[in-house]
Structures are given as C-alpha cells and as structure tokens.
Amino acid sequence: MPELETSPGLVLQGITPPLRLRDFKLIAFDMDSTLINIECVDEIADAAGRKAEVAAITEAAMRGEIADYKDSLRRRVALLQGVSVDSMQAVYDQRLQLNPGAQTLVDACKAAGLKTLLVSGGFTFFTDRIRARLGIDFARSNVLGVHNGLLTGAMVDQCWGDICDGAEKRRTLLEVASLLGVAPEQTIAVGDGANDLPMMGVAGLSVAYQAKPAVREKAMVAINDGGLDRVLEVVGVG
C-alpha cells in the first residue's frame, strides 16, 4: 500500500483521514514500550544482574526473529528467579514512566465513549498499576510466580488461558469486542512489537508507536516521532 507522511513522523497507509474517534468503540493497547517507556522484564532482570542477556532475547522477540514468543518469555522469566518483589516495586517507582501522550489519548478515547483494553505480554504486577493509573477498563497479561517475596522463575497458569502472546492478544481483543457487541472494524489496536501484529491485523485501525520496522510496515498509522496522542491527528475527536 502507498504510504503518506501527513506530517513529520506520522505515516499513514491504506486509510484516508479524517476519521472520527466516535466511530470506534474499543481501543486496545500494548503496555511495554507502548503505553510505558520500558520493557519491564528487562528492568527486573537488571536487579538480577542479567539485563543484557534478557534484553537481547526481548529485542529479538520484538523484531519477530524468535518464532515462539512463549518460549522466549519463559526463558526470560527463568532468568528472573530470586528477584524480590521489592525490586519490582523499585522498577515501577524509579524507572517506569508513561510515554508522552498516553494519558491524553486514553482520556480522549474515554470521553468519546470508547472502552479501553490493556493487553500485554508483560506482568500483572505492572499492568494492574497502569490500569488503575490510566483508568483502563479491561486488562490481560501474565502472572509471575512468587514465593516468600521472591520470583520463582516461572509464570502462574491462569484459568482463562495460557501465556499472553500475540495469538492471545488477538483472541482477547476479539473476545472483549464480542462481549461489548462491537465489530472488529470498530476497534483500534496500538503496539510496537511483532507480538502485537496479530491483534493489529484484526482491528479496524492499527497504530504502530515508535515501533520495530516490521510493525511500522504493516500498520495503518505509524507514529515515528512525538507522543501517542498523535493518533488524534488521524481520528478527530469532533
């Protein structure tokens, strides 16, 4: 599809603005490096002195070079064994920040009547806090095993499904849309990595935020400079 850079750092393909935010009913966000500025698993690994090793796996997975995301996540989580819950709290308090425009975009979506979904391959320790901080309606992520205040190096099975990978992100978006009586074409999906492509592929509007090249190439909207609220340059709030 031909690309159009409508303004510096904002690239569109396959859509013709202006679109109206009120024509959409649900927006789904990835968390790490999308709503927030860090990859949480990498920062937790720093407390174990294993950040470089874990970050290399994360980067390869986000570029799509590791076919089995679940296996890559299990490998990374295994390297976190022994890290304290206090260390995770320190990551949240000292390193994690909302990306520019995140609060503005979420608030605009809620004001326009959209429901909001946080769907992440990350961990409930962080998604629960970000969900509360931003006032997001629904969330799906992974649970880290903890024993005596220390990470076990494994994840806890959840009653509603396996590890939240790309396929699970897609399933969750479609399931929440169905529960709300919303058609897939009335949804927006925002992400940055290869495991976001399945949900972006079924959404009515796909947004790549400061994303990996393979994700930018497939997204209808690519925000390469500026904040998440640049989505509002494409979908007007009027």
C-alpha positions as CSV (number, residue, x, y, z in Angstrom):
1,M,0.0,0.0,0.0
2,P,1.3,3.5,-0.7
3,E,2.5,5.4,2.3
4,L,1.7,9.1,3.0
5,E,3.6,11.1,5.6
6,T,0.9,13.6,6.5
7,S,3.3,15.5,8.8
8,P,6.8,14.8,10.1
9,G,6.9,11.5,11.9
10,L,3.3,10.5,11.1
11,V,2.9,8.0,8.3
12,L,-0.5,6.6,7.0
13,Q,-1.2,3.8,4.6
14,G,-4.4,2.2,3.5
15,I,-6.6,4.9,5.1
16,T,-7.9,8.3,4.2
17,P,-8.3,10.8,7.0
18,P,-10.2,12.4,8.6
19,L,-11.6,9.6,10.6
20,R,-13.8,10.1,13.7
21,L,-12.9,8.7,17.1
22,R,-16.5,8.3,17.9
23,D,-16.9,5.8,15.1
24,F,-14.8,3.4,17.1
25,K,-15.9,1.6,20.3
26,L,-12.8,-0.1,21.7
27,I,-9.1,0.6,21.8
28,A,-6.5,-2.0,22.8
29,F,-3.0,-1.0,24.0
30,D,0.2,-3.0,24.4
31,M,2.0,-1.9,27.5
32,D,5.8,-2.2,27.4
33,S,7.4,0.4,25.1
34,T,3.9,1.5,24.0
35,L,2.0,2.9,27.0
36,I,5.1,3.0,29.1
37,N,8.8,3.8,28.4
38,I,10.4,0.5,29.4
39,E,10.4,-3.3,28.8
40,C,9.6,-4.3,32.4
41,V,11.2,-7.8,32.1
42,D,14.5,-6.2,31.1
43,E,14.4,-3.8,34.1
44,I,13.5,-6.6,36.5
45,A,16.5,-8.6,35.1
46,D,18.8,-5.7,35.9
47,A,18.2,-6.4,39.6
48,A,19.5,-9.9,39.0
49,G,22.5,-8.7,37.0
50,R,21.1,-10.3,33.9
51,K,19.7,-7.3,31.9
52,A,21.9,-7.7,28.9
53,E,21.1,-11.4,28.4
54,V,17.3,-10.8,28.9
55,A,17.2,-7.6,26.8
56,A,18.8,-9.4,23.9
57,I,16.0,-12.0,23.9
58,T,13.4,-9.3,24.3
59,E,14.8,-7.4,21.3
60,A,14.9,-10.4,19.1
61,A,11.3,-11.4,20.0
62,M,10.0,-7.8,19.4
63,R,11.7,-7.8,15.9
64,G,10.0,-11.1,15.2
65,E,13.2,-13.1,15.0
66,I,12.1,-15.6,17.6
67,A,9.1,-17.5,16.3
68,D,8.0,-18.9,19.6
69,Y,7.2,-15.9,21.8
70,K,6.0,-18.1,24.7
71,D,9.3,-19.9,24.8
72,S,11.2,-16.7,24.6
73,L,9.2,-15.3,27.6
74,R,9.7,-18.5,29.6
75,R,13.5,-18.2,29.0
76,R,13.5,-14.6,30.2
77,V,11.3,-15.3,33.2
78,A,13.5,-18.2,34.3
79,L,16.4,-15.7,34.5
80,L,14.5,-13.6,37.0
81,Q,14.5,-16.3,39.7
82,G,15.3,-14.9,43.0
83,V,14.5,-11.2,42.3
84,S,12.5,-9.7,45.1
85,V,9.0,-8.2,44.8
86,D,10.6,-5.1,46.4
87,S,12.9,-4.8,43.4
88,M,9.9,-4.9,41.0
89,Q,8.3,-2.1,43.1
90,A,11.5,-0.1,42.7
91,V,11.3,-0.6,38.9
92,Y,7.8,0.8,39.0
93,D,8.6,3.7,41.2
94,Q,12.0,4.7,39.8
95,R,12.2,3.6,36.1
96,L,8.7,3.3,34.7
97,Q,7.1,6.4,33.1
98,L,4.0,6.8,30.9
99,N,5.0,7.5,27.3
100,P,4.2,11.0,26.1
101,G,0.6,11.5,25.2
102,A,-0.6,8.2,26.8
103,Q,-2.9,9.9,29.4
104,T,-4.2,12.4,26.8
105,L,-5.1,9.6,24.3
106,V,-6.8,7.4,26.9
107,D,-8.8,10.3,28.3
108,A,-9.8,11.4,24.8
109,C,-11.0,7.8,24.0
110,K,-13.0,7.5,27.2
111,A,-14.6,11.0,26.5
112,A,-15.6,9.8,23.0
113,G,-17.3,6.7,24.5
114,L,-14.6,4.1,23.7
115,K,-13.9,1.2,26.1
116,T,-10.2,0.6,26.8
117,L,-8.2,-2.6,26.9
118,L,-4.6,-3.2,28.1
119,V,-3.3,-6.4,26.6
120,S,0.3,-7.3,27.4
121,G,2.9,-10.0,27.2
122,G,4.2,-8.4,30.4
123,F,3.1,-9.0,34.0
124,T,0.1,-8.2,36.2
125,F,2.3,-6.6,38.8
126,F,2.7,-3.7,36.3
127,T,-0.5,-3.9,34.3
128,D,-2.6,-3.7,37.4
129,R,-0.9,-0.5,38.4
130,I,-1.1,1.0,34.9
131,R,-4.7,0.0,34.5
132,A,-5.6,1.8,37.7
133,R,-3.4,4.8,36.9
134,L,-4.9,5.4,33.5
135,G,-8.5,4.2,34.3
136,I,-8.4,1.4,31.8
137,D,-11.5,-0.8,31.6
138,F,-10.0,-4.3,30.9
139,A,-6.6,-5.9,31.2
140,R,-4.9,-9.2,30.2
141,S,-1.3,-10.1,31.0
142,N,0.8,-12.8,32.7
143,V,1.3,-13.6,36.4
144,L,4.7,-14.1,37.8
145,G,5.2,-16.9,40.4
146,V,6.2,-15.5,43.8
147,H,7.3,-17.4,46.9
148,N,8.4,-15.7,50.1
149,G,8.6,-12.4,48.4
150,L,10.9,-13.7,45.6
151,L,10.2,-14.6,42.0
152,T,10.2,-18.3,41.3
153,G,11.4,-18.0,37.7
154,A,8.1,-19.3,36.4
155,M,4.7,-18.0,35.5
156,V,1.4,-19.0,37.1
157,D,-1.2,-20.7,34.9
158,Q,-4.4,-18.7,34.6
159,C,-7.9,-20.0,34.3
160,W,-8.7,-18.0,31.2
161,G,-5.7,-19.1,29.1
162,D,-2.1,-19.7,28.5
163,I,0.7,-17.2,28.3
164,C,-0.4,-13.9,26.7
165,D,1.4,-13.9,23.4
166,G,0.5,-12.5,20.0
167,A,-2.3,-15.0,19.4
168,E,-3.7,-14.4,22.9
169,K,-3.7,-10.7,22.3
170,R,-5.7,-11.1,19.2
171,R,-8.1,-13.5,20.9
172,T,-8.5,-11.1,23.9
173,L,-9.3,-8.2,21.6
174,L,-11.9,-10.1,19.7
175,E,-13.4,-11.6,22.9
176,V,-13.8,-8.2,24.6
177,A,-15.2,-6.7,21.4
178,S,-17.7,-9.5,21.2
179,L,-18.7,-9.1,24.8
180,L,-19.3,-5.4,24.2
181,G,-21.2,-6.1,20.9
182,V,-18.5,-4.3,18.9
183,A,-17.5,-5.3,15.4
184,P,-13.7,-5.8,14.8
185,E,-13.7,-2.9,12.4
186,Q,-14.8,-0.7,15.3
187,T,-11.6,-1.4,17.2
188,I,-8.2,0.3,17.4
189,A,-5.1,-1.6,18.3
190,V,-1.8,0.1,19.3
191,G,1.5,-1.6,19.7
192,D,5.2,-1.7,18.9
193,G,6.4,-5.2,18.6
194,A,5.9,-8.3,16.4
195,N,3.6,-9.9,19.0
196,D,1.2,-7.0,18.6
197,L,0.7,-7.7,14.9
198,P,-2.0,-10.4,15.3
199,M,-4.3,-8.0,17.2
200,M,-3.4,-5.1,14.9
201,G,-4.3,-7.3,11.9
202,V,-7.9,-7.8,13.0
203,A,-8.5,-4.2,14.2
204,G,-10.3,-1.6,12.2
205,L,-7.4,0.8,12.8
206,S,-3.8,-0.4,13.6
207,V,-1.3,2.0,15.1
208,A,2.4,1.4,15.4
209,Y,4.1,3.6,18.1
210,Q,7.8,4.1,17.9
211,A,7.7,0.5,16.5
212,K,10.0,-2.1,15.0
213,P,10.3,-1.9,11.2
214,A,8.2,-5.0,10.5
215,V,5.4,-3.4,12.6
216,R,5.6,0.0,11.0
217,E,5.4,-1.6,7.6
218,K,2.0,-3.2,8.4
219,A,0.3,-0.5,10.4
220,M,-2.2,1.8,9.0
221,V,-0.8,4.6,11.2
222,A,2.9,4.8,12.2
223,I,3.9,7.3,14.9
224,N,7.6,7.6,14.5
225,D,8.1,10.9,16.3
226,G,6.0,12.5,19.0
227,G,3.6,11.1,21.5
228,L,0.7,8.6,21.5
229,D,-1.7,11.5,21.3
230,R,-0.7,11.9,17.7
231,V,-3.4,9.3,17.0
232,L,-5.8,12.2,17.5
233,E,-4.4,13.9,14.4
234,V,-5.8,10.9,12.4
235,V,-9.0,10.3,14.3
236,G,-10.6,13.6,15.1
237,V,-12.4,14.0,18.5
238,G,-15.2,16.1,17.0
